[in-house]
Amino acid sequence: MGMMSEFKEFAMKGNVVDMAVGVIVGGAFGKIVSSLVGDVFMPVIGKAVGNVNFTEMAFKLSDAGADGKPVLLKYGNFLQTVFDFLIIAFILFMAIRGLNKLKKPAPGAPPPPPPRQEVLLEEIKNLLAKR
């Protein structure tokens, strides 16, 4: 079997295709959640804490770096990323939780009673045990 046919067999396995779809959808989902956080939640949170724009929050470490711009420690961007992560993690948790609830089997009927032969044999065994 040639290397190309082996690669084709590997690439066409369901797991690889599913993983590729998951990565693509996950990337798009990440952009949606980042926009939700950056454009919806963070302005509300910033307004609630006194008109703060988190992405502009930074400490100036020095006045001029090698490129002539001030060197900044942008902790606001870090906070934005942490909020993104927390919201993505929560949404994924809720989605997986919902899927797991759907996967649980519905409570079924009670198991059928044992066959008549087994019931009779059990009764005979019990009678013999009493002797």
C-alpha positions in Angstrom: 0.0 0.0 0.0 1.5 3.3 -1.1 1.9 6.3 1.2 -0.7 8.3 -0.7 -3.3 5.6 -0.3 -2.5 5.3 3.4 -2.8 9.1 3.8 -6.1 9.1 2.0 -7.4 6.3 4.2 -6.3 8.2 7.3 -7.7 11.5 6.2 -11.1 10.0 5.3 -11.6 8.3 8.6 -14.6 9.7 10.5 -12.5 10.9 13.4 -10.3 13.1 11.4 -13.1 14.7 9.4 -15.2 15.2 12.6 -12.2 16.8 14.3 -11.6 19.2 11.4 -15.2 20.2 11.4 -15.0 20.7 15.2 -11.9 23.0 14.9 -13.5 25.1 12.2 -16.8 25.5 14.0 -14.9 26.1 17.3 -13.0 28.9 15.7 -16.1 30.6 14.4 -17.8 30.0 17.7 -14.9 31.7 19.5 -15.2 34.8 17.3 -18.9 35.0 18.1 -18.3 34.7 21.8 -15.4 37.2 21.7 -17.7 39.7 19.9 -20.4 39.0 22.5 -18.0 39.6 25.3 -16.1 42.6 23.8 -19.1 44.3 22.2 -22.0 43.5 24.6 -20.8 42.4 28.0 -17.7 44.5 28.5 -19.2 47.9 27.7 -22.0 47.1 30.3 -19.5 46.0 32.9 -17.3 49.0 32.1 -20.3 51.3 32.5 -21.2 49.6 35.8 -17.8 50.2 37.2 -17.5 53.8 36.2 -17.1 54.1 32.4 -14.0 51.9 32.2 -12.8 50.6 28.8 -11.0 47.4 29.8 -8.9 47.2 26.5 -7.4 50.6 27.3 -6.3 49.7 30.8 -2.5 49.5 31.0 0.5 50.4 33.1 3.3 52.5 31.5 6.6 50.7 32.1 8.7 53.2 30.3 8.3 56.3 28.2 9.9 55.1 25.0 10.7 51.6 23.7 12.9 50.7 20.7 10.2 51.9 18.3 9.7 55.2 20.1 6.3 54.2 21.6 5.8 53.9 25.3 6.2 50.4 26.7 2.8 49.3 28.2 1.7 46.4 30.4 -1.8 45.9 28.9 -3.6 44.1 31.7 -6.9 45.3 30.3 -6.5 43.1 27.3 -5.6 40.2 29.6 -8.8 40.8 31.6 -10.8 40.9 28.3 -9.3 37.5 27.4 -10.0 36.0 30.8 -13.7 37.1 30.5 -13.8 35.6 27.0 -12.5 32.3 28.3 -14.9 32.2 31.3 -17.9 32.9 29.1 -16.8 30.4 26.4 -16.2 27.8 29.1 -19.6 28.4 30.7 -21.4 28.2 27.4 -19.7 25.0 26.5 -20.4 23.6 29.9 -24.1 24.4 29.5 -24.2 22.9 26.0 -22.5 19.7 27.0 -24.7 19.5 30.1 -27.7 19.7 27.8 -26.4 17.1 25.5 -25.7 14.7 28.3 -29.3 15.1 29.6 -30.5 14.2 26.1 -28.3 11.1 26.0 -29.7 9.7 29.3 -32.0 6.8 28.6 -35.6 7.5 29.5 -36.8 5.5 32.5 -38.2 2.3 31.0 -40.7 -0.3 32.2 -39.8 -2.5 35.0 -38.1 -5.8 34.0 -40.5 -8.6 33.1 -41.3 -11.2 35.8 -39.3 -14.4 35.7 -40.7 -17.3 33.7 -43.2 -19.6 35.5 -40.7 -22.4 35.6 -38.2 -20.4 37.6 -41.0 -19.3 40.0 -42.0 -22.9 40.6 -38.4 -24.1 41.0 -37.8 -21.3 43.6 -40.9 -22.4 45.5 -39.7 -26.0 45.5 -36.3 -24.9 46.7 -37.8 -22.9 49.5 -40.0 -25.9 50.6 -37.0 -28.2 50.6 -35.1 -25.7 52.6 -37.8 -25.6 55.3 -37.4 -29.4 55.9 
